[in-house]
Amino acid sequence: MRFLAITLIVHRPDPVTGVRTSTYDRFREVLDSAVLAEELGFDGFGVGERHERPFLSSAPAVVLSHVAALTRRIRLFTAVTTLSLLDPVRAYEDYATLDHLSGGRLDLMVGKGNGAAQRELFQVTPEDQWERNAESYEVFRRIWRQDRVTADTRFRPPLTDAEVWPRPYQRPVRVWHGSATSKESVDLAARYGDPLFSANVTHPMEPYAELVRHYRERWEHYGRDPADIAVGAGSAGLCVTSTSQEALDLYRPVFESNLAFYREAGLPVVFETLEDFVARSSALIGSPEQVIDKVHRYHEQFGHSVLHVPADAGGLPGNRHRDSLELFQSEVAPVLRRDIPDPPFPWAPVLAAPGPVAGPLPAPVPADR
């Protein structure tokens, strides 16, 4: 099994202290989290994409390029690239550049995205967002594989024998399809033989497990070998401590503050108590043994080989969040790596272009030196 640390770069007051950092400091926290994830042995670091409050993740290619300069090994993920909002040509240019700068460490998760404010910002409607997502992905996929592309598109100017630069480093980049609620994303992934990543963070297990089952059915419908399936899954929170009671005591202020925030914002509340949240959500809160058991229970339903956990403290004291990540890597991850297989493909650049791999660019010198 492989493990990712992921951030959506939420920028709102700390759910416990009420203090909100500056935008500059919030970005520094993200960079520090990425460096820490590599130091602790995580396999990937992901940055989401949102174009509305309270997120600062509108430019994941830029953030991940900086992360690439500060790290050497960890793979870089988008979570997710909202192709329904983007010009696929421009998206390709950004991510092909990032892939070269990182030495072929890029994995993409793509999806339609959600949120009324960002749909309005990009003039995308609920009625056409799925068609936009599918068209953008198909064009993006072809550009990555073909030197010249002709495409009769609906949602951007058509392409006629078009060249797009730079040409790719990975041939091709691996693309995961993010899925939260819809069978459209699941079917798109199965149709093209791409891996699936279940959001798995808002509701109990069953609706997500149903989508994963549908993905497997559609995979076989398209004549593909079930042995080639790869599924990833998210987690709604992380707090690993030596005992379950300590984890509950530590996480309770975070949960209660988030619950108050959801109610004040008029957002749906799925889990009314911390105990219900720990029992029925994908949150990994408890002792190492409890967390291992929970991942196994989810694996029985999902068959997933990649798991993401929150990169951000999310209201936990910073040192306690680091302790939790360290305990996860020292006592949880080794057991899961032993018990659950890796994805059915190498965790490495995909068919990298010929020639020596020089590695990413050196880290920039801080401005105050």
SEDODO-642718 format. One record per residue (C-alpha): residue in one letter; x negated, z negated, y negated. Coordinates in Angstrom, 3 decimals, padded with zeros to 6 digits. Example, Ala and Ser with C-alpha at 12.3 -4.5 7.8 and 13.67 -1.06 7.14 Angstrom:
r=A | px=-012.300 | pz=-007.800 | py=004.500
r=S | px=-013.670 | pz=-007.140 | py=001.060
//
This chain:
r=M | px=000.000 | pz=000.000 | py=000.000
r=R | px=-001.090 | pz=000.741 | py=-003.569
r=F | px=-000.361 | pz=-001.303 | py=-006.689
r=L | px=000.245 | pz=-000.343 | py=-010.320
r=A | px=000.521 | pz=-002.421 | py=-013.476
r=I | px=002.974 | pz=-000.837 | py=-015.911
r=T | px=004.031 | pz=-001.408 | py=-019.514
r=L | px=006.818 | pz=000.085 | py=-021.618
r=I | px=005.113 | pz=-001.401 | py=-024.715
r=V | px=008.143 | pz=-003.434 | py=-025.717
r=H | px=007.714 | pz=-004.708 | py=-029.283
r=R | px=010.078 | pz=-007.554 | py=-029.996
r=P | px=009.610 | pz=-011.267 | py=-030.633
r=D | px=008.132 | pz=-013.202 | py=-027.738
r=P | px=011.157 | pz=-014.344 | py=-025.702
r=V | px=009.886 | pz=-017.934 | py=-025.663
r=T | px=007.957 | pz=-018.498 | py=-028.913
r=G | px=009.948 | pz=-016.097 | py=-031.113
r=V | px=006.726 | pz=-014.708 | py=-032.598
r=R | px=006.298 | pz=-010.950 | py=-032.854
r=T | px=002.785 | pz=-009.551 | py=-033.055
r=S | px=001.828 | pz=-006.712 | py=-035.361
r=T | px=002.001 | pz=-003.164 | py=-034.063
r=Y | px=-001.786 | pz=-002.991 | py=-034.097
r=D | px=-002.128 | pz=-006.163 | py=-032.048
r=R | px=000.537 | pz=-005.023 | py=-029.591
r=F | px=-001.446 | pz=-001.880 | py=-028.855
r=R | px=-004.603 | pz=-003.969 | py=-028.421
r=E | px=-002.724 | pz=-006.071 | py=-025.861
r=V | px=-001.902 | pz=-002.919 | py=-023.908
r=L | px=-005.539 | pz=-001.814 | py=-023.878
r=D | px=-006.665 | pz=-005.275 | py=-022.785
r=S | px=-004.064 | pz=-005.217 | py=-020.002
r=A | px=-005.385 | pz=-001.877 | py=-018.745
r=V | px=-008.982 | pz=-003.107 | py=-018.650
r=L | px=-007.860 | pz=-006.285 | py=-016.876
r=A | px=-005.870 | pz=-004.289 | py=-014.328
r=E | px=-008.973 | pz=-002.319 | py=-013.421
r=E | px=-011.101 | pz=-005.479 | py=-013.253
r=L | px=-008.624 | pz=-007.142 | py=-010.902
r=G | px=-008.474 | pz=-004.169 | py=-008.547
r=F | px=-005.139 | pz=-002.556 | py=-009.345
r=D | px=-004.913 | pz=001.066 | py=-008.238
r=G | px=-003.085 | pz=002.387 | py=-011.299
r=F | px=-002.022 | pz=001.586 | py=-014.850
r=G | px=001.151 | pz=003.082 | py=-016.297
r=V | px=002.575 | pz=003.547 | py=-019.789
r=G | px=006.242 | pz=004.356 | py=-020.323
r=E | px=007.778 | pz=006.740 | py=-022.824
r=R | px=010.566 | pz=005.663 | py=-025.162
r=H | px=011.584 | pz=006.966 | py=-028.577
r=E | px=013.715 | pz=004.091 | py=-029.852
r=R | px=013.664 | pz=000.384 | py=-030.621
r=P | px=012.126 | pz=-001.909 | py=-029.464
r=F | px=009.436 | pz=000.282 | py=-027.855
r=L | px=006.076 | pz=001.546 | py=-029.131
r=S | px=005.585 | pz=003.978 | py=-026.240
r=S | px=006.494 | pz=007.232 | py=-027.994
r=A | px=003.029 | pz=008.751 | py=-027.376
r=P | px=001.901 | pz=007.792 | py=-023.856
r=A | px=-000.638 | pz=010.633 | py=-023.656
r=V | px=-002.459 | pz=009.163 | py=-026.661
r=V | px=-002.407 | pz=005.615 | py=-025.287
r=L | px=-003.550 | pz=006.723 | py=-021.842
r=S | px=-006.367 | pz=008.775 | py=-023.355
r=H | px=-007.702 | pz=005.612 | py=-024.958
r=V | px=-007.259 | pz=003.758 | py=-021.672
r=A | px=-009.210 | pz=006.553 | py=-019.957
r=A | px=-012.131 | pz=005.949 | py=-022.326
r=L | px=-012.152 | pz=002.210 | py=-021.583
r=T | px=-011.911 | pz=002.459 | py=-017.790
r=R | px=-013.670 | pz=004.288 | py=-014.981
r=R | px=-011.722 | pz=003.999 | py=-011.725
r=I | px=-008.064 | pz=003.185 | py=-012.185
r=R | px=-005.527 | pz=006.022 | py=-012.000
r=L | px=-003.366 | pz=006.639 | py=-015.078
r=F | px=000.409 | pz=006.954 | py=-014.782
r=T | px=003.238 | pz=007.850 | py=-017.126
r=A | px=006.379 | pz=005.821 | py=-016.556
r=V | px=008.199 | pz=008.046 | py=-017.222
r=T | px=007.459 | pz=011.261 | py=-019.134
r=T | px=010.877 | pz=012.144 | py=-020.568
r=L | px=010.849 | pz=015.881 | py=-019.936
r=S | px=014.483 | pz=016.278 | py=-020.988
r=L | px=013.337 | pz=015.535 | py=-024.563
r=L | px=010.072 | pz=017.482 | py=-024.592
r=D | px=008.859 | pz=021.038 | py=-024.905
r=P | px=007.218 | pz=021.572 | py=-021.479
r=V | px=004.473 | pz=023.729 | py=-023.024
r=R | px=003.458 | pz=020.981 | py=-025.439
r=A | px=003.730 | pz=018.342 | py=-022.736
r=Y | px=001.451 | pz=020.391 | py=-020.490
r=E | px=-001.163 | pz=020.752 | py=-023.254
r=D | px=-001.241 | pz=016.982 | py=-023.838
r=Y | px=-001.449 | pz=015.999 | py=-020.204
r=A | px=-003.875 | pz=018.704 | py=-019.091
r=T | px=-006.197 | pz=017.513 | py=-021.875
r=L | px=-005.792 | pz=013.889 | py=-020.786
r=D | px=-006.478 | pz=014.841 | py=-017.192
r=H | px=-009.796 | pz=016.457 | py=-018.155
r=L | px=-010.811 | pz=013.506 | py=-020.344
r=S | px=-010.060 | pz=011.051 | py=-017.518
r=G | px=-011.907 | pz=012.996 | py=-014.823
r=G | px=-008.744 | pz=013.850 | py=-012.907
r=R | px=-007.219 | pz=010.357 | py=-012.835
r=L | px=-003.739 | pz=011.349 | py=-014.052
r=D | px=-000.509 | pz=010.950 | py=-012.083
r=L | px=002.738 | pz=011.834 | py=-013.838
r=M | px=006.150 | pz=010.294 | py=-013.382
r=V | px=008.830 | pz=012.464 | py=-014.930
r=G | px=012.497 | pz=011.874 | py=-015.648
r=K | px=015.287 | pz=012.565 | py=-018.054
r=G | px=014.915 | pz=009.218 | py=-019.843
r=N | px=017.831 | pz=007.289 | py=-021.272
r=G | px=019.078 | pz=005.783 | py=-024.494
r=A | px=021.486 | pz=007.192 | py=-027.060
r=A | px=019.117 | pz=006.814 | py=-030.021
r=Q | px=016.380 | pz=008.970 | py=-028.517
r=R | px=018.911 | pz=011.579 | py=-027.374
r=E | px=020.164 | pz=011.818 | py=-030.946
r=L | px=016.618 | pz=011.987 | py=-032.289
r=F | px=015.881 | pz=015.032 | py=-030.131
r=Q | px=019.421 | pz=016.466 | py=-030.258
r=V | px=019.935 | pz=016.185 | py=-026.524
r=T | px=023.420 | pz=015.510 | py=-025.186
r=P | px=024.509 | pz=013.616 | py=-022.076
r=E | px=026.023 | pz=016.886 | py=-020.861
r=D | px=022.819 | pz=018.948 | py=-021.017
r=Q | px=020.096 | pz=016.350 | py=-020.356
r=W | px=019.940 | pz=017.034 | py=-016.607
r=E | px=019.654 | pz=020.795 | py=-017.111
r=R | px=016.975 | pz=020.229 | py=-019.746
r=N | px=015.052 | pz=017.936 | py=-017.419
r=A | px=015.156 | pz=020.438 | py=-014.541
r=E | px=014.211 | pz=023.421 | py=-016.718
r=S | px=011.366 | pz=021.571 | py=-018.431
r=Y | px=009.980 | pz=020.401 | py=-015.118
r=E | px=010.142 | pz=023.870 | py=-013.580
r=V | px=008.308 | pz=025.412 | py=-016.554
r=F | px=005.778 | pz=022.551 | py=-016.658
r=R | px=005.125 | pz=022.960 | py=-012.936
r=R | px=004.574 | pz=026.697 | py=-013.228
r=I | px=002.201 | pz=026.379 | py=-016.199
r=W | px=000.075 | pz=023.930 | py=-014.216
r=R | px=-000.189 | pz=026.399 | py=-011.312
r=Q | px=-000.193 | pz=029.852 | py=-012.937
r=D | px=-002.609 | pz=031.324 | py=-015.463
r=R | px=000.171 | pz=033.358 | py=-017.075
r=V | px=003.833 | pz=032.419 | py=-017.138
r=T | px=006.995 | pz=034.362 | py=-017.830
r=A | px=010.157 | pz=032.266 | py=-018.017
r=D | px=013.632 | pz=033.042 | py=-019.338
r=T | px=014.387 | pz=029.571 | py=-020.700
r=R | px=017.531 | pz=028.169 | py=-022.328
r=F | px=016.210 | pz=025.142 | py=-024.173
r=R | px=013.007 | pz=026.527 | py=-025.690
r=P | px=011.882 | pz=030.052 | py=-026.681
r=P | px=011.329 | pz=032.218 | py=-023.589
r=L | px=007.793 | pz=032.746 | py=-022.323
r=T | px=006.415 | pz=036.237 | py=-021.702
r=D | px=003.082 | pz=036.480 | py=-019.919
r=A | px=002.081 | pz=033.314 | py=-021.770
r=E | px=-001.300 | pz=031.613 | py=-021.421
r=V | px=-001.468 | pz=027.866 | py=-022.072
r=W | px=-004.726 | pz=025.992 | py=-022.573
r=P | px=-006.653 | pz=024.089 | py=-021.409
r=R | px=-006.359 | pz=025.208 | py=-017.828
r=P | px=-005.959 | pz=022.259 | py=-015.468
r=Y | px=-008.567 | pz=019.963 | py=-014.000
r=Q | px=-006.435 | pz=018.766 | py=-011.095
r=R | px=-004.934 | pz=021.662 | py=-009.180
r=P | px=-002.213 | pz=020.558 | py=-009.465
r=V | px=-001.536 | pz=017.154 | py=-010.968
r=R | px=000.626 | pz=014.956 | py=-008.754
r=V | px=004.124 | pz=014.480 | py=-010.168
r=W | px=006.433 | pz=011.626 | py=-009.175
r=H | px=010.116 | pz=011.771 | py=-010.086
r=G | px=011.465 | pz=008.594 | py=-011.619
r=S | px=014.919 | pz=007.663 | py=-010.367
r=A | px=017.160 | pz=004.875 | py=-011.599
r=T | px=020.796 | pz=005.873 | py=-011.146
r=S | px=021.228 | pz=009.557 | py=-010.409
r=K | px=021.057 | pz=011.873 | py=-007.441
r=E | px=019.935 | pz=014.755 | py=-009.683
r=S | px=016.408 | pz=013.363 | py=-010.038
r=V | px=016.294 | pz=012.562 | py=-006.341
r=D | px=017.320 | pz=016.086 | py=-005.378
r=L | px=014.800 | pz=017.646 | py=-007.788
r=A | px=011.995 | pz=015.639 | py=-006.181
r=A | px=013.037 | pz=016.584 | py=-002.643
r=R | px=013.500 | pz=020.246 | py=-003.552
r=Y | px=009.894 | pz=020.553 | py=-004.752
r=G | px=008.358 | pz=018.217 | py=-002.159
r=D | px=007.325 | pz=015.637 | py=-004.768
r=P | px=007.112 | pz=011.850 | py=-004.356
r=L | px=009.879 | pz=009.600 | py=-005.689
r=F | px=009.542 | pz=006.438 | py=-007.770
r=S | px=012.553 | pz=004.134 | py=-007.825
r=A | px=013.004 | pz=002.173 | py=-011.058
r=N | px=014.393 | pz=-000.770 | py=-009.047
r=V | px=014.382 | pz=-003.237 | py=-011.945
r=T | px=017.921 | pz=-003.722 | py=-013.267
r=H | px=020.249 | pz=-004.197 | py=-010.286
r=P | px=020.120 | pz=-005.625 | py=-006.761
r=M | px=018.529 | pz=-003.622 | py=-003.999
r=E | px=021.404 | pz=-001.573 | py=-002.586
r=P | px=022.040 | pz=001.098 | py=-005.259
r=Y | px=018.341 | pz=001.936 | py=-005.325
r=A | px=018.110 | pz=001.926 | py=-001.529
r=E | px=021.050 | pz=004.336 | py=-001.422
r=L | px=019.196 | pz=006.777 | py=-003.695
r=V | px=016.063 | pz=006.518 | py=-001.558
r=R | px=018.127 | pz=007.287 | py=001.549
r=H | px=019.605 | pz=010.286 | py=-000.239
r=Y | px=016.103 | pz=011.444 | py=-001.144
r=R | px=015.068 | pz=011.303 | py=002.505
r=E | px=018.181 | pz=013.232 | py=003.529
r=R | px=017.571 | pz=015.929 | py=000.931
r=W | px=013.889 | pz=016.103 | py=001.873
r=E | px=014.839 | pz=017.018 | py=005.429
r=H | px=017.606 | pz=019.310 | py=004.150
r=Y | px=014.908 | pz=021.374 | py=002.429
r=G | px=012.997 | pz=021.595 | py=005.713
r=R | px=010.206 | pz=019.194 | py=004.874
r=D | px=008.316 | pz=016.886 | py=007.222
r=P | px=009.470 | pz=013.237 | py=006.828
r=A | px=005.870 | pz=012.133 | py=007.423
r=D | px=004.956 | pz=013.599 | py=004.014
r=I | px=007.414 | pz=011.424 | py=002.058
r=A | px=005.999 | pz=009.005 | py=-000.518
r=V | px=008.168 | pz=006.456 | py=-002.334
r=G | px=007.233 | pz=003.996 | py=-005.054
r=A | px=009.301 | pz=001.061 | py=-006.317
r=G | px=009.293 | pz=-001.196 | py=-009.341
r=S | px=009.635 | pz=-004.942 | py=-009.758
r=A | px=011.705 | pz=-006.736 | py=-012.372
r=G | px=009.199 | pz=-009.492 | py=-013.077
r=L | px=006.076 | pz=-011.212 | py=-011.795
r=C | px=005.163 | pz=-014.871 | py=-011.605
r=V | px=003.036 | pz=-015.868 | py=-008.628
r=T | px=001.960 | pz=-019.511 | py=-008.412
r=S | px=000.846 | pz=-021.823 | py=-005.633
r=T | px=004.372 | pz=-023.182 | py=-005.069
r=S | px=007.875 | pz=-021.802 | py=-005.516
r=Q | px=008.950 | pz=-024.701 | py=-007.738
r=E | px=006.041 | pz=-024.172 | py=-010.106
r=A | px=006.959 | pz=-020.485 | py=-010.397
r=L | px=010.601 | pz=-021.317 | py=-011.153
r=D | px=009.636 | pz=-023.905 | py=-013.764
r=L | px=007.186 | pz=-021.503 | py=-015.423
r=Y | px=009.536 | pz=-018.511 | py=-015.477
r=R | px=012.762 | pz=-020.326 | py=-016.434
r=P | px=012.198 | pz=-020.250 | py=-020.245
r=V | px=011.450 | pz=-016.513 | py=-020.013
r=F | px=014.610 | pz=-015.819 | py=-018.027
r=E | px=016.867 | pz=-017.927 | py=-020.258
r=S | px=015.509 | pz=-016.355 | py=-023.439
r=N | px=015.948 | pz=-012.842 | py=-022.015
r=L | px=019.471 | pz=-013.710 | py=-020.920
r=A | px=020.343 | pz=-014.836 | py=-024.448
r=F | px=018.827 | pz=-011.624 | py=-025.846
r=Y | px=020.922 | pz=-009.431 | py=-023.518
r=R | px=024.126 | pz=-011.234 | py=-024.461
r=E | px=023.393 | pz=-011.107 | py=-028.188
r=A | px=022.607 | pz=-007.390 | py=-027.951
r=G | px=025.769 | pz=-006.697 | py=-025.956
r=L | px=023.794 | pz=-005.533 | py=-022.923
r=P | px=025.240 | pz=-005.994 | py=-019.430
r=V | px=024.175 | pz=-009.154 | py=-017.625
r=V | px=023.655 | pz=-008.611 | py=-013.910
r=F | px=022.042 | pz=-011.933 | py=-012.943
r=E | px=023.582 | pz=-015.030 | py=-014.552
r=T | px=021.059 | pz=-017.588 | py=-013.276
r=L | px=017.343 | pz=-017.636 | py=-012.580
r=E | px=018.029 | pz=-018.547 | py=-008.964
r=D | px=020.239 | pz=-015.472 | py=-008.552
r=F | px=017.637 | pz=-013.328 | py=-010.317
r=V | px=014.921 | pz=-014.514 | py=-007.941
r=A | px=017.125 | pz=-014.099 | py=-004.869
r=R | px=018.744 | pz=-010.716 | py=-005.513
r=S | px=016.590 | pz=-008.800 | py=-007.989
r=S | px=013.242 | pz=-007.158 | py=-007.305
r=A | px=011.423 | pz=-009.816 | py=-009.356
r=L | px=008.413 | pz=-011.288 | py=-007.568
r=I | px=008.658 | pz=-014.957 | py=-008.511
r=G | px=007.366 | pz=-017.642 | py=-006.172
r=S | px=004.482 | pz=-018.531 | py=-003.927
r=P | px=002.284 | pz=-015.810 | py=-002.419
r=E | px=004.119 | pz=-016.168 | py=000.892
r=Q | px=007.515 | pz=-015.720 | py=-000.783
r=V | px=006.343 | pz=-012.649 | py=-002.692
r=I | px=004.910 | pz=-011.075 | py=000.456
r=D | px=008.170 | pz=-011.696 | py=002.302
r=K | px=010.217 | pz=-010.154 | py=-000.495
r=V | px=008.117 | pz=-006.990 | py=-000.665
r=H | px=008.491 | pz=-006.642 | py=003.101
r=R | px=012.282 | pz=-006.976 | py=002.818
r=Y | px=012.381 | pz=-004.243 | py=000.186
r=H | px=010.028 | pz=-002.105 | py=002.244
r=E | px=012.475 | pz=-002.252 | py=005.155
r=Q | px=015.036 | pz=-000.501 | py=002.929
r=F | px=012.812 | pz=001.744 | py=000.792
r=G | px=009.846 | pz=002.508 | py=003.023
r=H | px=007.773 | pz=002.496 | py=-000.145
r=S | px=003.988 | pz=002.668 | py=-000.187
r=V | px=003.423 | pz=002.063 | py=-003.933
r=L | px=004.618 | pz=-000.938 | py=-005.943
r=H | px=004.463 | pz=-001.566 | py=-009.658
r=V | px=004.389 | pz=-004.945 | py=-011.368
r=P | px=004.613 | pz=-005.747 | py=-015.089
r=A | px=001.345 | pz=-005.429 | py=-016.958
r=D | px=002.687 | pz=-007.559 | py=-019.845
r=A | px=003.023 | pz=-011.324 | py=-019.979
r=G | px=006.622 | pz=-010.870 | py=-021.128
r=G | px=006.921 | pz=-014.428 | py=-022.431
r=L | px=004.616 | pz=-016.207 | py=-020.000
r=P | px=001.586 | pz=-017.807 | py=-021.656
r=G | px=-001.199 | pz=-015.220 | py=-021.553
r=N | px=-003.471 | pz=-017.327 | py=-019.369
r=R | px=-000.674 | pz=-018.005 | py=-016.882
r=H | px=000.150 | pz=-014.312 | py=-016.633
r=R | px=-003.490 | pz=-013.566 | py=-015.912
r=D | px=-003.498 | pz=-016.332 | py=-013.279
r=S | px=-000.429 | pz=-014.722 | py=-011.723
r=L | px=-002.055 | pz=-011.279 | py=-011.604
r=E | px=-005.232 | pz=-012.761 | py=-010.124
r=L | px=-003.276 | pz=-014.637 | py=-007.439
r=F | px=-001.288 | pz=-011.500 | py=-006.670
r=Q | px=-004.496 | pz=-009.534 | py=-006.135
r=S | px=-006.310 | pz=-012.247 | py=-004.180
r=E | px=-003.542 | pz=-013.470 | py=-001.865
r=V | px=-000.624 | pz=-011.014 | py=-001.953
r=A | px=-002.128 | pz=-007.538 | py=-002.246
r=P | px=-004.590 | pz=-007.848 | py=000.673
r=V | px=-001.784 | pz=-008.755 | py=003.085
r=L | px=000.460 | pz=-005.938 | py=001.871
r=R | px=-002.409 | pz=-003.443 | py=001.979
r=R | px=-002.944 | pz=-004.424 | py=005.610
r=D | px=000.746 | pz=-004.384 | py=006.605
r=I | px=002.101 | pz=-001.379 | py=004.690
r=P | px=000.515 | pz=002.100 | py=004.850
r=D | px=-000.807 | pz=003.953 | py=001.827
r=P | px=000.956 | pz=007.111 | py=000.587
r=P | px=000.310 | pz=010.171 | py=002.797
r=F | px=-002.235 | pz=011.653 | py=000.379
r=P | px=-005.638 | pz=010.625 | py=-000.988
r=W | px=-005.711 | pz=008.294 | py=-003.993
r=A | px=-008.055 | pz=010.655 | py=-005.791
r=P | px=-008.091 | pz=013.775 | py=-007.967
r=V | px=-005.876 | pz=016.463 | py=-006.457
r=L | px=-007.850 | pz=019.565 | py=-005.449
r=A | px=-010.218 | pz=019.076 | py=-008.374
r=A | px=-011.753 | pz=022.157 | py=-009.938
r=P | px=-015.159 | pz=023.170 | py=-008.518
r=G | px=-018.246 | pz=021.638 | py=-010.013
r=P | px=-019.642 | pz=018.142 | py=-010.507
r=V | px=-017.373 | pz=015.379 | py=-011.751
r=A | px=-018.975 | pz=014.015 | py=-014.875
r=G | px=-016.491 | pz=011.189 | py=-015.261
r=P | px=-014.549 | pz=010.175 | py=-018.358
r=L | px=-016.021 | pz=010.120 | py=-021.820
r=P | px=-017.952 | pz=006.966 | py=-022.792
r=A | px=-016.034 | pz=004.164 | py=-024.440
r=P | px=-015.906 | pz=004.434 | py=-028.236
r=V | px=-017.967 | pz=002.033 | py=-030.330
r=P | px=-015.667 | pz=-000.502 | py=-032.043
r=A | px=-015.269 | pz=000.067 | py=-035.779
r=D | px=-016.697 | pz=-003.355 | py=-036.723
r=R | px=-020.119 | pz=-002.697 | py=-035.194
//
